[in-house]
Amino acid sequence: MRNNIFYGAVALALLFAGCTSHYQLTDVSQTRILVDNRYDATPDVAAAAFLAPFKQKVDSVMGPVVGRAACDMVADRPESALSNLLPDIFMYMAKYYQEKPDFAVYNMGGIRAALSKGDVTYGDVLDIAPFENKICFVTLSGEQVTHLFEQIAFRGGGGVSKGVQLVITKDGHLVSARLNGQPIDPKASYRITTIDYLVQGNDGLTAFKEGTNLNSPSDSKNNARYVISDYFREMMEAGKAVDAKVEGRIIVK
């Protein structure tokens, strides 16, 4: 037994001695490697063959066309075509939840890609809304709505539905807020549709945490990407291309 202990100690000593290195770190640097079509010039045949069955399956899910976009759309602050479109979609789709919201809010951080003119696939929608965020509805008082708009102003703008008119300053202060041409009534109640992530007070929009009468469906079919896809399909069935533009919903002065 003592011999075993002795030989074990020797083995450990040799192990740690062997791990000792005389190398020293002298510099750390980084660079970006651009991955573009230059790598398509000499494809790896074996890798392509290995990926082929997986690619076919992915394409069958991501490839189907759900609609058409009338123009290129990007998301940007204080206002942009894409950040206008998404809350407008939520307003339109609210009828399927037996809701009639006064306005909608969609956060810029939840918009992860742009939309190109032409056919729109399910994969394109997934790129835009890849998270598990779900449509929901909540009620805020007029005073709370003003606080919400102040928080949107502080972030330099965001996605708000048609009818919302905000004037903000360059340093993030709310100058005025109107809804359908009327000032916000501090004593009134307003029904809002948004995503559950924001209702929890995330992305700096803590005013949502004061909301009441929450309607927050939990099934995956209520994910934002499915709501958006369903809207595109409905427009495609009606022979319409989806369009959106900047129209002065949020003005910086």
N, C-alpha and C positions, 0 to 999 in steps of 0.2 A: 504493500500500500504506500509506504514511504517512497519507494522508487517511482511509483506512478505520479505521486505529487511532485517529486523532484523533476522528472522528465516533462511534466506538464508546465512547470514554472520555466524551464529552459525553453520550451516551445513558444510560450508567450513572450519571453524576452526576445527571442529571435524574430518573432512576428512583428513586434513593435519596432525593433531595430531595422527590419526590412522596410517598414513603412516610412522611415525617416527619409525626407527628400532634401536635396541641396538646391532645388529649384526655388526661385523667388519671383513673385509677380512684379513686373516692372512697368506694365502699361495695360490699359483697358481701352478698347475702341469699339465703335459700332458703325454699321452701315446698313443701308436698305438694299434689298435685292428686288429689282423690278421683275415681276412675273407677268409677262405679256406673250404675244403670239410668236416671239422669237423661238420659244421652246417648241412650237408646233412644227418647226422646220425639220426636226429630227426626232419624231415621236419614238418612245420606247414601246416596241411592239409587244413585248411580254407584259408590260404594265397595262397597256391598253386592253389586251386580251383578258387580263385578270379583272379589270374594272368593268368590262362590257356588260356582264349580267346585272351588276349593281346599277350601272348607268341606265340601263333599260327600265329598271324598276323605278328609279328616281324620276326619269323623264315621264313615265306614265302618270306619276302623281303631280309633278310640277309643270308639265307641259301643256295641259289642257287650257284653251283660251276661255276666259271668263267674261271678256268684254273688250272694248276699244277705248283708247284715250284720244281725245281730239287734239291734244297738244302735249308737249313736254311739260312736266310739272316737277318742281323742286320744293323743298321745305327750307324756309329761311325766316329770320326775324326782321322786322316786327310782324310782317305779314307776307304770305306767299301763296301761290296757286294750290300747292299740295296741302299746306296747313289750313287752307280754307275748305278744300274739298272734304277732308276727313270728318270734321265736325258737321258739315252739311249732310254727309252720308248718315251720320248718327241721328240727325234730326229726321231725315226721311225714313229711316228704318225703325224709328221709335213706334210707329203704328203697329208693328208686329208684336210689340210688348204692351199694347193697350195704354200707351203713354202719349202725352201731348206736351213735350217740354217747351219751355220758353226760349232756351238757347242751349248750345253745346260747347264743350271745351275739350280740346285734344292737345296733349303736351308735345312739344317739339322733340323731347328726348325719346318719345315713343315712335317717331318717324325715322326709320333707319335706312331709307333708300329713296331715290328719285323715281319718277315714272316717265317712261318714254312714250312718245306719240306712236299710235298704232295698236296692234294686238296686245292685250294684257293677259298674261297667264296667271294661274294660281301661284306659281313660283314668284312672279313679280310682286303679287300682293303679300306673300310671305316675307319677301325681302323688306317691304315697307313696314310690316307689322309682325315681327317674328316672335314677340313675347306672348305670354299667356294672359294678357290683359283682356278683360271682358267688359262689354257694354253694361252700364248701370245708370240708375236714375236717383236723384236726390233733391230735396227741397232746401233752399236757403232763404233767409229773410233778405230784404233789400239791403239792409246794413251789411250783412254777411257777403252779399254779392259785390258790394262796393269794395270790401276788404279783398275779395277774390280778384277783382280787377286791378286793385293796387298791387297785388302779388304778381299778377301777369305783367303789369307795367314794370315792376322791379326787375323782372327777368328779360325785359326788352321786347316783350311781345309774345305771341303764341297762337295756337289754333283756336279760333272762335267762329261760331256759325254766322251765317248771313243775318243781318239785323242788329248785330252788336257793333257799336261805334265807340271806339276808345281813342282819346287823345292823350299821349304820354310825352314825357320829356326825354331828352337824350340820356339823362342820368337816372332814368327809371322811376319817375314819379307820375302818378295819374293826375291828369289835368281835368278830364271830364269823361263821363261814361253815360251812354244812352243805349236804349234797346228799342228798336223799331221807331226811332225818332223821339222817344220819350225818355226823360231822365229817370234814373233808378229811384223808385219809391222806397225809402228806408223801412216803411211799415208794411210793405207788401210781401208776399211769398212768391218765389220764383222756382219753377221746376227746371232742373238741369240734367242733361244727359252727358256722360263722360265715360271714362274707364275706371274700373275698380281701383287701380293703382293710385289714381289721383284722389279718389274719395277717401283713401286712407291717409291723405295729407302729404303725399310724397311730391317730389319735384318742386318744393317750395310753396305749394298751394295748400297751406294749412287751413285756410278758411273752409275747405270742404269737410274737415273733421267736425264742424259744427252742424252739419246737415242732418235733416230728419227725414222720416218716411222713405227709407232706403229701399230701392228695388234693385237687387243685385243678383241676377241669375248665375248659377254656379256651373251649369253644364258647359262642356267644352265647345258646343255648337254656338255659344254666345261669345267666343273669342273674337276680338276685333277683326282678325284676318278673315273669319268666316262672314261676319257682318258686311265687311267691305266687298268680299267676293260675291256675296248674294246680291248686293246692290248693282255691281257691274253686270252680273247675269241678267238681272231684271231690266237694266237699260239696254243690254244687247238684244234681249227678246223683243223689246219695243223698237228696235232699229235705231237706237240712239248711241252716239259716242259720248263718253263722259268728258265734261269740260269744266274748267275752273279758271279763275283769274284773280289778280290783285285788284281790289275795288275800294280800298280806303276803309277797311274795317278797323285798322289800327294805324293811326297817324302820329308821327313823331314830330314835335315842334320844339 
